[in-house]
Amino acid sequence: MKTLVTGATGFVGTHLVKTLVEHGRDVRCLVRKTSDTQYLEDLGVELYYADLLSQKSLEGIANGVNIVYHLAGEVYSNRCRNYQKINVDGTKNLVEQCLSANVDRFIYLSSIAAVGPNPGILLNEQSPCRPVNPYGRSKFETEKVLVIYYDRFEFPIVILRAPIVYGPLGQHNIITKILQMIYKGRFFIVGSGKNLRSLCYIDNLIQGLMRVEKSVNSIGQIYFISDERPYTYNEIFQVIANQLGKKLKEAYLPTWIGNVCGVSCKLLSMIGFYSLALNAIWNMVLDMACDISKAKKELNYQPKIRFEEGIKRTIRYYLI
């Protein structure tokens, strides 16, 4: 079985490719000429040099491929247009190649940001999508594009929505930033700290991605994948402090600071800019939590790594 992985040099891609190789899979990885591919080379996978924005470079990428894991995308740009170009237009270019190659399944890693915040309510697959930032809007637009291909051409899509993913080899996100702040003794919580946040340890996410292949009824479906339950920011801070052996002295800032950051983000996006720092502060006063019942029922997804254990492993990687 030939498997194509995009975003193979990224956090999730690195873990997924390793898992596929351990399962004896024949893996082709989409990489750019500027990518650090040493880890993939050591795994012995096939490297396919191309750019999602160049249809010509993508020609033939899906030939002989059965399963596609599309993980590549823009996450950290400060320009709004980059999210549209790479996440939406880049996905269209890849799908066109996969459509002509008749792949068996196209698994797209989307985000909880495609749906947006949910005050006091766990998101599920029927929740209306109201993304609030350029990244979330681009993920939602990409989902809509894939659904169109499914409806018109029976293109075999499956969409997985993940929250913040954490673990060894992880990129810097809110969890690693909180870890570093507590470790250095300089941290704060914006708002009450009671806002709910879903998280996903990398091993749990990889399990979810692999489960999609085994479900005969997953084509055309959307699933939320996360750890077993969401946590409040207060819980997140306390767990991290416990694992670091630090005494937690909470420093709370007013909720209005987060709301001002949110308004500022919206104003900046109107002129084409996106502030990752302001967005991170804004998120601390929003609920972004999901219900994974559908994935557990239909994919037999069972998140085995609890947040406490996931943080312990993450800390061991970063600090030892």
KELO-246047 format. One record per residue (C-alpha): residue number from 1; y negated, x negated, z negated; chain. Coordinates in steps of 0.25 Angstrom, whole numbers, plus 5000, padded with zeros to 4 digits. Layout:
REM KELO-246047
+-----+------+------+------+----+
|   i |    y |    x |    z | ch |
+-----+------+------+------+----+
| NUM |    Y |    X |    Z |  A |
...
+-----+------+------+------+----+
//
This chain:
REM KELO-246047
+-----+------+------+------+----+
|   i |    y |    x |    z | ch |
+-----+------+------+------+----+
|   1 | 5000 | 5000 | 5000 |  A |
|   2 | 4987 | 4994 | 5004 |  A |
|   3 | 4975 | 4996 | 4995 |  A |
|   4 | 4960 | 4994 | 4998 |  A |
|   5 | 4951 | 4991 | 4987 |  A |
|   6 | 4936 | 4991 | 4988 |  A |
|   7 | 4927 | 4985 | 4977 |  A |
|   8 | 4939 | 4976 | 4974 |  A |
|   9 | 4930 | 4965 | 4968 |  A |
|  10 | 4924 | 4974 | 4958 |  A |
|  11 | 4928 | 4978 | 4944 |  A |
|  12 | 4937 | 4990 | 4947 |  A |
|  13 | 4942 | 4984 | 4961 |  A |
|  14 | 4946 | 4971 | 4954 |  A |
|  15 | 4955 | 4978 | 4944 |  A |
|  16 | 4960 | 4988 | 4955 |  A |
|  17 | 4964 | 4977 | 4965 |  A |
|  18 | 4971 | 4969 | 4953 |  A |
|  19 | 4979 | 4982 | 4950 |  A |
|  20 | 4983 | 4985 | 4964 |  A |
|  21 | 4988 | 4971 | 4966 |  A |
|  22 | 4996 | 4972 | 4953 |  A |
|  23 | 5002 | 4984 | 4959 |  A |
|  24 | 5006 | 4976 | 4972 |  A |
|  25 | 4996 | 4983 | 4981 |  A |
|  26 | 4991 | 4977 | 4994 |  A |
|  27 | 4976 | 4977 | 4991 |  A |
|  28 | 4964 | 4975 | 5001 |  A |
|  29 | 4950 | 4973 | 4995 |  A |
|  30 | 4937 | 4976 | 5001 |  A |
|  31 | 4928 | 4965 | 4997 |  A |
|  32 | 4915 | 4959 | 5002 |  A |
|  33 | 4912 | 4945 | 5006 |  A |
|  34 | 4903 | 4943 | 4994 |  A |
|  35 | 4914 | 4948 | 4984 |  A |
|  36 | 4921 | 4939 | 4974 |  A |
|  37 | 4936 | 4941 | 4979 |  A |
|  38 | 4943 | 4930 | 4971 |  A |
|  39 | 4950 | 4940 | 4962 |  A |
|  40 | 4955 | 4948 | 4973 |  A |
|  41 | 4959 | 4936 | 4981 |  A |
|  42 | 4967 | 4932 | 4969 |  A |
|  43 | 4974 | 4945 | 4969 |  A |
|  44 | 4978 | 4943 | 4983 |  A |
|  45 | 4972 | 4956 | 4989 |  A |
|  46 | 4967 | 4957 | 5003 |  A |
|  47 | 4952 | 4956 | 5004 |  A |
|  48 | 4944 | 4964 | 5015 |  A |
|  49 | 4930 | 4959 | 5017 |  A |
|  50 | 4921 | 4971 | 5020 |  A |
|  51 | 4908 | 4979 | 5016 |  A |
|  52 | 4908 | 4994 | 5013 |  A |
|  53 | 4895 | 4995 | 5020 |  A |
|  54 | 4901 | 4989 | 5033 |  A |
|  55 | 4910 | 4998 | 5041 |  A |
|  56 | 4914 | 4986 | 5050 |  A |
|  57 | 4918 | 4977 | 5039 |  A |
|  58 | 4927 | 4989 | 5034 |  A |
|  59 | 4935 | 4991 | 5046 |  A |
|  60 | 4950 | 4990 | 5044 |  A |
|  61 | 4948 | 4989 | 5029 |  A |
|  62 | 4957 | 5001 | 5026 |  A |
|  63 | 4968 | 4998 | 5037 |  A |
|  64 | 4981 | 4999 | 5030 |  A |
|  65 | 4975 | 5003 | 5017 |  A |
|  66 | 4982 | 5015 | 5009 |  A |
|  67 | 4973 | 5015 | 4997 |  A |
|  68 | 4958 | 5013 | 4995 |  A |
|  69 | 4951 | 5010 | 4982 |  A |
|  70 | 4936 | 5011 | 4985 |  A |
|  71 | 4930 | 5004 | 4973 |  A |
|  72 | 4918 | 4997 | 4979 |  A |
|  73 | 4904 | 5002 | 4977 |  A |
|  74 | 4890 | 4999 | 4973 |  A |
|  75 | 4888 | 5000 | 4958 |  A |
|  76 | 4877 | 4991 | 4953 |  A |
|  77 | 4866 | 4992 | 4964 |  A |
|  78 | 4851 | 4994 | 4960 |  A |
|  79 | 4849 | 5000 | 4974 |  A |
|  80 | 4853 | 5015 | 4976 |  A |
|  81 | 4856 | 5013 | 4991 |  A |
|  82 | 4867 | 5003 | 4988 |  A |
|  83 | 4875 | 5014 | 4981 |  A |
|  84 | 4875 | 5023 | 4993 |  A |
|  85 | 4878 | 5012 | 5003 |  A |
|  86 | 4889 | 5006 | 4996 |  A |
|  87 | 4896 | 5017 | 4988 |  A |
|  88 | 4894 | 5028 | 4999 |  A |
|  89 | 4892 | 5022 | 5012 |  A |
|  90 | 4902 | 5011 | 5009 |  A |
|  91 | 4913 | 5021 | 5005 |  A |
|  92 | 4911 | 5028 | 5018 |  A |
|  93 | 4913 | 5016 | 5026 |  A |
|  94 | 4926 | 5013 | 5018 |  A |
|  95 | 4931 | 5027 | 5020 |  A |
|  96 | 4929 | 5027 | 5035 |  A |
|  97 | 4939 | 5015 | 5035 |  A |
|  98 | 4949 | 5021 | 5026 |  A |
|  99 | 4948 | 5034 | 5033 |  A |
| 100 | 4953 | 5028 | 5046 |  A |
| 101 | 4963 | 5020 | 5039 |  A |
| 102 | 4970 | 5032 | 5033 |  A |
| 103 | 4970 | 5027 | 5019 |  A |
| 104 | 4979 | 5035 | 5009 |  A |
| 105 | 4969 | 5035 | 4998 |  A |
| 106 | 4954 | 5031 | 4995 |  A |
| 107 | 4951 | 5030 | 4981 |  A |
| 108 | 4936 | 5029 | 4977 |  A |
| 109 | 4931 | 5024 | 4964 |  A |
| 110 | 4919 | 5033 | 4961 |  A |
| 111 | 4911 | 5034 | 4948 |  A |
| 112 | 4908 | 5044 | 4937 |  A |
| 113 | 4893 | 5041 | 4942 |  A |
| 114 | 4896 | 5050 | 4954 |  A |
| 115 | 4896 | 5062 | 4945 |  A |
| 116 | 4885 | 5058 | 4935 |  A |
| 117 | 4883 | 5061 | 4920 |  A |
| 118 | 4889 | 5073 | 4913 |  A |
| 119 | 4882 | 5076 | 4900 |  A |
| 120 | 4893 | 5079 | 4890 |  A |
| 121 | 4903 | 5083 | 4900 |  A |
| 122 | 4915 | 5075 | 4906 |  A |
| 123 | 4914 | 5074 | 4921 |  A |
| 124 | 4926 | 5078 | 4929 |  A |
| 125 | 4929 | 5078 | 4944 |  A |
| 126 | 4922 | 5092 | 4945 |  A |
| 127 | 4909 | 5088 | 4939 |  A |
| 128 | 4897 | 5089 | 4948 |  A |
| 129 | 4892 | 5075 | 4953 |  A |
| 130 | 4878 | 5072 | 4949 |  A |
| 131 | 4877 | 5057 | 4949 |  A |
| 132 | 4864 | 5051 | 4943 |  A |
| 133 | 4863 | 5037 | 4949 |  A |
| 134 | 4864 | 5030 | 4963 |  A |
| 135 | 4878 | 5025 | 4960 |  A |
| 136 | 4883 | 5038 | 4956 |  A |
| 137 | 4877 | 5045 | 4968 |  A |
| 138 | 4884 | 5035 | 4977 |  A |
| 139 | 4897 | 5037 | 4971 |  A |
| 140 | 4896 | 5052 | 4972 |  A |
| 141 | 4891 | 5051 | 4986 |  A |
| 142 | 4903 | 5042 | 4989 |  A |
| 143 | 4913 | 5053 | 4983 |  A |
| 144 | 4907 | 5063 | 4992 |  A |
| 145 | 4909 | 5055 | 5004 |  A |
| 146 | 4924 | 5053 | 5000 |  A |
| 147 | 4926 | 5068 | 4998 |  A |
| 148 | 4920 | 5070 | 5012 |  A |
| 149 | 4930 | 5061 | 5018 |  A |
| 150 | 4941 | 5067 | 5010 |  A |
| 151 | 4937 | 5081 | 5015 |  A |
| 152 | 4935 | 5078 | 5029 |  A |
| 153 | 4946 | 5068 | 5032 |  A |
| 154 | 4956 | 5069 | 5020 |  A |
| 155 | 4952 | 5055 | 5016 |  A |
| 156 | 4960 | 5052 | 5004 |  A |
| 157 | 4950 | 5049 | 4993 |  A |
| 158 | 4951 | 5049 | 4978 |  A |
| 159 | 4938 | 5047 | 4970 |  A |
| 160 | 4939 | 5041 | 4956 |  A |
| 161 | 4926 | 5042 | 4947 |  A |
| 162 | 4926 | 5031 | 4936 |  A |
| 163 | 4915 | 5029 | 4925 |  A |
| 164 | 4911 | 5015 | 4920 |  A |
| 165 | 4923 | 5006 | 4922 |  A |
| 166 | 4925 | 4994 | 4912 |  A |
| 167 | 4934 | 4983 | 4910 |  A |
| 168 | 4937 | 4968 | 4913 |  A |
| 169 | 4931 | 4963 | 4925 |  A |
| 170 | 4921 | 4974 | 4924 |  A |
| 171 | 4907 | 4974 | 4930 |  A |
| 172 | 4895 | 4976 | 4921 |  A |
| 173 | 4893 | 4991 | 4917 |  A |
| 174 | 4889 | 4998 | 4905 |  A |
| 175 | 4902 | 4995 | 4897 |  A |
| 176 | 4900 | 4980 | 4899 |  A |
| 177 | 4885 | 4981 | 4896 |  A |
| 178 | 4888 | 4988 | 4883 |  A |
| 179 | 4899 | 4978 | 4880 |  A |
| 180 | 4889 | 4967 | 4882 |  A |
| 181 | 4878 | 4973 | 4874 |  A |
| 182 | 4887 | 4976 | 4862 |  A |
| 183 | 4892 | 4962 | 4863 |  A |
| 184 | 4878 | 4956 | 4862 |  A |
| 185 | 4874 | 4966 | 4852 |  A |
| 186 | 4863 | 4972 | 4861 |  A |
| 187 | 4866 | 4986 | 4865 |  A |
| 188 | 4860 | 5000 | 4865 |  A |
| 189 | 4864 | 5015 | 4868 |  A |
| 190 | 4855 | 5024 | 4875 |  A |
| 191 | 4856 | 5038 | 4870 |  A |
| 192 | 4865 | 5043 | 4859 |  A |
| 193 | 4878 | 5035 | 4864 |  A |
| 194 | 4885 | 5048 | 4865 |  A |
| 195 | 4885 | 5049 | 4880 |  A |
| 196 | 4899 | 5049 | 4886 |  A |
| 197 | 4904 | 5039 | 4896 |  A |
| 198 | 4917 | 5037 | 4903 |  A |
| 199 | 4922 | 5023 | 4906 |  A |
| 200 | 4934 | 5018 | 4913 |  A |
| 201 | 4942 | 5005 | 4909 |  A |
| 202 | 4946 | 4998 | 4922 |  A |
| 203 | 4961 | 4999 | 4920 |  A |
| 204 | 4959 | 5014 | 4918 |  A |
| 205 | 4951 | 5015 | 4931 |  A |
| 206 | 4962 | 5007 | 4939 |  A |
| 207 | 4973 | 5016 | 4934 |  A |
| 208 | 4965 | 5028 | 4939 |  A |
| 209 | 4963 | 5021 | 4953 |  A |
| 210 | 4977 | 5018 | 4954 |  A |
| 211 | 4981 | 5032 | 4950 |  A |
| 212 | 4974 | 5038 | 4961 |  A |
| 213 | 4984 | 5032 | 4971 |  A |
| 214 | 4996 | 5039 | 4964 |  A |
| 215 | 4990 | 5053 | 4964 |  A |
| 216 | 4994 | 5060 | 4976 |  A |
| 217 | 4983 | 5071 | 4974 |  A |
| 218 | 4971 | 5062 | 4971 |  A |
| 219 | 4966 | 5062 | 4985 |  A |
| 220 | 4953 | 5069 | 4986 |  A |
| 221 | 4951 | 5069 | 4971 |  A |
| 222 | 4941 | 5063 | 4961 |  A |
| 223 | 4945 | 5058 | 4948 |  A |
| 224 | 4937 | 5052 | 4936 |  A |
| 225 | 4943 | 5040 | 4930 |  A |
| 226 | 4939 | 5034 | 4916 |  A |
| 227 | 4944 | 5030 | 4903 |  A |
| 228 | 4951 | 5041 | 4894 |  A |
| 229 | 4938 | 5047 | 4888 |  A |
| 230 | 4923 | 5044 | 4889 |  A |
| 231 | 4915 | 5037 | 4878 |  A |
| 232 | 4902 | 5039 | 4872 |  A |
| 233 | 4893 | 5027 | 4873 |  A |
| 234 | 4894 | 5026 | 4858 |  A |
| 235 | 4909 | 5024 | 4859 |  A |
| 236 | 4908 | 5014 | 4870 |  A |
| 237 | 4898 | 5005 | 4862 |  A |
| 238 | 4907 | 5007 | 4849 |  A |
| 239 | 4920 | 5003 | 4857 |  A |
| 240 | 4914 | 4991 | 4863 |  A |
| 241 | 4907 | 4986 | 4850 |  A |
| 242 | 4921 | 4988 | 4843 |  A |
| 243 | 4928 | 4980 | 4854 |  A |
| 244 | 4917 | 4969 | 4853 |  A |
| 245 | 4918 | 4969 | 4838 |  A |
| 246 | 4903 | 4972 | 4837 |  A |
| 247 | 4896 | 4981 | 4827 |  A |
| 248 | 4889 | 4992 | 4835 |  A |
| 249 | 4875 | 4995 | 4832 |  A |
| 250 | 4870 | 5006 | 4841 |  A |
| 251 | 4857 | 5005 | 4847 |  A |
| 252 | 4853 | 5019 | 4853 |  A |
| 253 | 4841 | 5021 | 4863 |  A |
| 254 | 4836 | 5035 | 4866 |  A |
| 255 | 4842 | 5043 | 4877 |  A |
| 256 | 4829 | 5044 | 4884 |  A |
| 257 | 4830 | 5030 | 4888 |  A |
| 258 | 4843 | 5033 | 4896 |  A |
| 259 | 4836 | 5045 | 4902 |  A |
| 260 | 4824 | 5037 | 4906 |  A |
| 261 | 4833 | 5027 | 4913 |  A |
| 262 | 4840 | 5038 | 4920 |  A |
| 263 | 4827 | 5043 | 4925 |  A |
| 264 | 4823 | 5029 | 4929 |  A |
| 265 | 4836 | 5028 | 4937 |  A |
| 266 | 4834 | 5040 | 4945 |  A |
| 267 | 4820 | 5036 | 4948 |  A |
| 268 | 4824 | 5022 | 4953 |  A |
| 269 | 4835 | 5028 | 4961 |  A |
| 270 | 4825 | 5037 | 4969 |  A |
| 271 | 4819 | 5024 | 4974 |  A |
| 272 | 4833 | 5018 | 4977 |  A |
| 273 | 4835 | 5009 | 4964 |  A |
| 274 | 4846 | 5010 | 4953 |  A |
| 275 | 4845 | 5004 | 4940 |  A |
| 276 | 4858 | 5000 | 4934 |  A |
| 277 | 4852 | 4997 | 4920 |  A |
| 278 | 4844 | 5010 | 4919 |  A |
| 279 | 4857 | 5018 | 4924 |  A |
| 280 | 4865 | 5011 | 4913 |  A |
| 281 | 4855 | 5016 | 4902 |  A |
| 282 | 4854 | 5030 | 4908 |  A |
| 283 | 4870 | 5031 | 4908 |  A |
| 284 | 4870 | 5029 | 4893 |  A |
| 285 | 4864 | 5043 | 4891 |  A |
| 286 | 4873 | 5050 | 4901 |  A |
| 287 | 4887 | 5055 | 4900 |  A |
| 288 | 4896 | 5050 | 4911 |  A |
| 289 | 4910 | 5054 | 4907 |  A |
| 290 | 4922 | 5060 | 4914 |  A |
| 291 | 4935 | 5067 | 4912 |  A |
| 292 | 4947 | 5060 | 4918 |  A |
| 293 | 4957 | 5072 | 4917 |  A |
| 294 | 4959 | 5074 | 4932 |  A |
| 295 | 4963 | 5059 | 4934 |  A |
| 296 | 4972 | 5060 | 4922 |  A |
| 297 | 4979 | 5072 | 4927 |  A |
| 298 | 4979 | 5070 | 4942 |  A |
| 299 | 4980 | 5054 | 4943 |  A |
| 300 | 4988 | 5052 | 4929 |  A |
| 301 | 4976 | 5043 | 4925 |  A |
| 302 | 4978 | 5038 | 4911 |  A |
| 303 | 4967 | 5029 | 4906 |  A |
| 304 | 4974 | 5019 | 4898 |  A |
| 305 | 4963 | 5010 | 4893 |  A |
| 306 | 4954 | 5016 | 4882 |  A |
| 307 | 4940 | 5012 | 4881 |  A |
| 308 | 4942 | 5003 | 4869 |  A |
| 309 | 4953 | 4995 | 4876 |  A |
| 310 | 4945 | 4994 | 4889 |  A |
| 311 | 4933 | 4989 | 4881 |  A |
| 312 | 4942 | 4979 | 4874 |  A |
| 313 | 4947 | 4973 | 4887 |  A |
| 314 | 4933 | 4973 | 4893 |  A |
| 315 | 4927 | 4965 | 4881 |  A |
| 316 | 4939 | 4956 | 4882 |  A |
| 317 | 4936 | 4953 | 4897 |  A |
| 318 | 4921 | 4951 | 4895 |  A |
| 319 | 4920 | 4944 | 4882 |  A |
| 320 | 4933 | 4935 | 4881 |  A |
+-----+------+------+------+----+
//
